[in-house]
Amino acid sequence: MEIRQNTLYLTTPSAYVSRDHLNLRIEVEREIKLSVPIHHLESVCVFGQIALSAPALQLCWEQGVSVNYFSEHGYLIGRWEGVPNTSVTLRRAQYRLADDATAAAHIARQCVVGKLQNSRQSLLRSGRENDQPSEAEDLQATATEISHLIGAIHYAGNRGEELSVDQIRGYEGHAASLYFKVFSLHLRQQREHFTFTSRTRRPPLDRINCLLSFLYALLRHDCIAALTATGLDPFIGYLHAERPNRPALALDLMEEFRPWLADRLAITLINRRQINPDDFIEREGGAVEFSKTGRKSVISAYQARKQETLRHPLLDQECRIGQLMLIQARILARHLRGDIPEYLPFVFK
């Protein structure tokens, strides 16, 4: 059990939460492990088979603390909250900033910078691990080009120049083109079976694109769950344009996680031969999709990755990878409320 960003995360199996006056008391095997004053909390996130007593739920309802139920692997199952929903003011702030071109561009810039920095780190890592000097040089050269794009975005900000959202999308598109141009050089195994030329989707036209699209779908689901649990509207974003049935804010939040979580997992699965050509099915017309066995393998690897822990570079605390989307959603909410001057993306170091 731990508290981060005024959120209580309950992950210990068979834990039981009861009410003790104005405190939530957490017990494991009838031993009290933690007692938290309710006024210290904004929300409670329950993972897996953990029970809350009726009085504990009533206390949360009375104090406007939402209780979010997740599966053990992080899928949002449901959300309990009382009538005094504090997310109303948060969503009003979210909508106001979405209608403010300057504020929206500022958040969009942070999302793109986070993505570019993580892309650069991934390229440098593969460059260090590649035993072919020419390929390592290409990976490092691409990382340098992306560094120049990051520098150009920062330089514009330092000069007081306000980049528009369209200009920021242009930087992101240019970086993505450079990044995927050398994506195949990340692979040290099975290159003959996992050829990659460009990013394709709806439908994916090769095995790597099929793998990336599936991982992005899993990541998108987690980002929607994190934003919903935080009280934000996942369909009103800043970087991605609003369209019917498009979770624009979830796509914004995804950007910083794509290179080091989804892409690195895809690279690892191929290099370790945990995914092979038999896990894919090629359909007429060129579309490629997963077999049932392949889909299960990827889901299992993704969930195992989310259980790993790391130290958050901003909070300087140990956390599970599966909690990072919730933490970043909470940081975004704090910026929207005006508690911190800018949104700080997660950058892996």
Secondary structure, 3 states (H helix, E strand, C coil): CEEECCEEEECCCCEEEEEECCEEEEEECCEEEEEEEHHHCCEEEEECCCEECHHHHHHHHHCCCEEEEECCCCCEEEEECCCCCCHHHHHHHHHHHHCCHHHHHHHHHHHHHHHHHHHHHHHHHHHHHCCCHHHHHHHHHHHHHHHHHHHHHHHHHHCCCCCCHHHHHHHHHHHHHHHHHCHHHHCCCCCCCCCCCCCCCCCCCCHHHHHHHHHHHHHHHHHHHHHHHHCCCCCCCCCCCCCCCCCHHHHHHHCCCHHHHHHHHHHHHHHCCCCCHHHEEECCCCCEEECHHHHHHHHHHHHHHHHCEEECCCCCCEEEHHHHHHHHHHHHHHHHHCCCCCCCCCCCC
